[in-house]
């Protein structure tokens, strides 16, 4: 007798959980993710936005066109993402590099690492600019209290990198 009552109760519980999780997904998609994507798409330099919440740390991938000031654009993106999603979020910037820009970025890594390690930021910026100019690449470096923003441009190609002051993440592709 109790088995007959247990089956409808379990079915009701399962149905309730499905409706709740489905409602949560609909809410996240239509009240959080789509408005964030729409909001970020209104930034003139942003070409495309993709939000991925399937991993442990959600990520937002932003395809950028040419920007005048990477730091300002990134800070606006970061602010919008943090206010919408909250918590730890990985922001990935997609740029349009060429082999030349990638090689220049690899070549300036020692200058960048040394500048960060020694705290010699003024001379680091001068050396980064001089090294890039040798290969006919424009280098723009800006900084805030947490990150170093590097823009390398040549013709219609551009490479963006955001490097924390720590040595743990000295990679390209906006990481």
Secondary structure in CASP SS format (residue, H / E / C, confidence):
PFRMAT SS
TARGET T0000
AUTHOR 0000-0000-0000
METHOD secondary structure of the structure
MODEL  1
X C 1.00
X H 1.00
X H 1.00
X H 1.00
X H 1.00
X H 1.00
X H 1.00
X H 1.00
X H 1.00
X H 1.00
X H 1.00
X H 1.00
X H 1.00
X H 1.00
X H 1.00
X H 1.00
X H 1.00
X H 1.00
X H 1.00
X H 1.00
X H 1.00
X H 1.00
X H 1.00
X H 1.00
X H 1.00
X H 1.00
X H 1.00
X H 1.00
X H 1.00
X H 1.00
X H 1.00
X H 1.00
X H 1.00
X H 1.00
X H 1.00
X H 1.00
X H 1.00
X H 1.00
X H 1.00
X H 1.00
X H 1.00
X C 1.00
X C 1.00
X C 1.00
X C 1.00
X E 1.00
X E 1.00
X E 1.00
X E 1.00
X E 1.00
X E 1.00
X E 1.00
X C 1.00
X C 1.00
X C 1.00
X C 1.00
X C 1.00
X C 1.00
X E 1.00
X E 1.00
X E 1.00
X E 1.00
X E 1.00
X E 1.00
X C 1.00
X C 1.00
X C 1.00
X C 1.00
X C 1.00
X H 1.00
X H 1.00
X H 1.00
X H 1.00
X H 1.00
X H 1.00
X H 1.00
X H 1.00
X H 1.00
X H 1.00
X H 1.00
X H 1.00
X H 1.00
X H 1.00
X H 1.00
X H 1.00
X C 1.00
X C 1.00
X C 1.00
X C 1.00
X E 1.00
X E 1.00
X E 1.00
X E 1.00
X E 1.00
X C 1.00
X E 1.00
X C 1.00
X C 1.00
X H 1.00
X H 1.00
X H 1.00
X H 1.00
X H 1.00
X H 1.00
X H 1.00
X H 1.00
X H 1.00
X H 1.00
X H 1.00
X H 1.00
X H 1.00
X H 1.00
X H 1.00
X H 1.00
X H 1.00
X H 1.00
X H 1.00
X H 1.00
X C 1.00
X C 1.00
X H 1.00
X H 1.00
X H 1.00
X H 1.00
X H 1.00
X H 1.00
X H 1.00
X H 1.00
X H 1.00
X H 1.00
X H 1.00
X H 1.00
X H 1.00
X H 1.00
X C 1.00
X C 1.00
X C 1.00
X E 1.00
X E 1.00
X E 1.00
X E 1.00
X E 1.00
X E 1.00
X C 1.00
X C 1.00
X C 1.00
X E 1.00
X E 1.00
X E 1.00
X E 1.00
X E 1.00
X E 1.00
X E 1.00
X E 1.00
X C 1.00
X C 1.00
X E 1.00
X E 1.00
X E 1.00
X E 1.00
X E 1.00
X E 1.00
X E 1.00
X E 1.00
X C 1.00
X C 1.00
X H 1.00
X H 1.00
X H 1.00
X C 1.00
X C 1.00
X C 1.00
X C 1.00
X C 1.00
X C 1.00
END
